Amino acid sequence: MHEAIFYDDKNVIYKNLKFYRKKRGLTQDQLAARMQVMNVNLGQQLISKIEHNRRFVTDYELVCFCRALGVTEAEMLSDFYEKYPE
């Protein structure tokens, strides 16, 4: 099976995901509950893996994380845009 890695990253939102989650005062369990309401089956352990850059993120997970945290996709991807400008 082919592993999805971009440079050394399995996802490019791990830092901002943790930052915005903590900024909103949410635990990983609470964020998981918000994701479950949107029919995204992610538990606390998978969110931990994403925040520690050990799991990839799908497009729909990205959008749902943004909705759950009240941020735009551009805000969530800001590290990527800064690190890899056009």
C-alpha positions in Angstrom: 0.0 0.0 0.0 1.3 3.5 -0.9 1.7 5.8 2.0 0.6 9.4 1.5 3.5 11.8 2.6 4.2 15.3 1.5 7.9 15.9 2.2 8.0 14.6 5.8 4.4 15.3 6.6 1.4 13.0 6.6 -0.8 16.1 6.7 -0.2 19.9 6.6 -2.8 21.0 9.2 -1.5 19.2 12.3 -0.1 22.4 14.0 -3.1 24.6 13.2 -5.6 21.9 14.1 -4.1 21.7 17.6 -3.8 25.5 17.8 -7.4 26.2 16.9 -8.7 23.4 19.0 -6.9 24.7 22.1 -7.9 28.3 21.2 -11.5 27.2 21.3 -11.0 25.5 24.6 -11.8 22.0 23.3 -10.4 18.7 24.2 -9.7 16.1 21.5 -12.8 14.2 22.8 -14.9 17.3 22.4 -13.7 17.9 18.9 -14.3 14.3 18.1 -17.9 14.7 19.3 -18.4 17.7 17.0 -17.0 15.7 14.1 -19.4 12.8 14.9 -22.4 15.2 14.7 -21.2 15.9 11.1 -21.1 12.1 10.4 -17.3 12.0 10.4 -16.2 9.0 12.4 -13.1 10.2 14.1 -12.4 9.5 17.7 -10.0 11.1 20.1 -7.1 8.7 19.1 -7.4 9.5 15.5 -7.4 13.3 16.2 -4.3 12.7 18.3 -2.6 11.0 15.4 -3.5 13.9 13.1 -2.2 16.4 15.6 1.0 14.5 15.9 1.4 14.3 12.1 1.0 10.5 12.1 -2.2 10.3 10.0 -3.3 11.9 6.8 -6.5 14.1 6.5 -9.1 13.7 3.8 -10.7 16.6 2.0 -14.0 16.2 3.8 -12.3 15.9 7.2 -10.5 19.2 6.5 -13.8 20.9 5.7 -15.5 19.5 8.8 -12.6 20.4 11.1 -12.9 23.9 9.8 -16.6 24.0 10.5 -16.2 22.4 13.9 -13.6 25.0 14.9 -15.2 28.0 13.1 -12.2 28.7 10.9 -11.7 29.0 7.1 -9.8 26.5 5.1 -7.3 29.2 4.3 -6.7 29.7 8.1 -6.3 26.0 8.6 -3.9 25.8 5.7 -1.9 29.0 6.5 1.2 27.1 7.6 1.3 25.3 4.2 0.8 28.6 2.3 3.6 30.2 4.3 6.0 27.3 3.8 5.3 26.7 0.2 4.4 30.1 -1.5 3.5 30.1 -5.1 
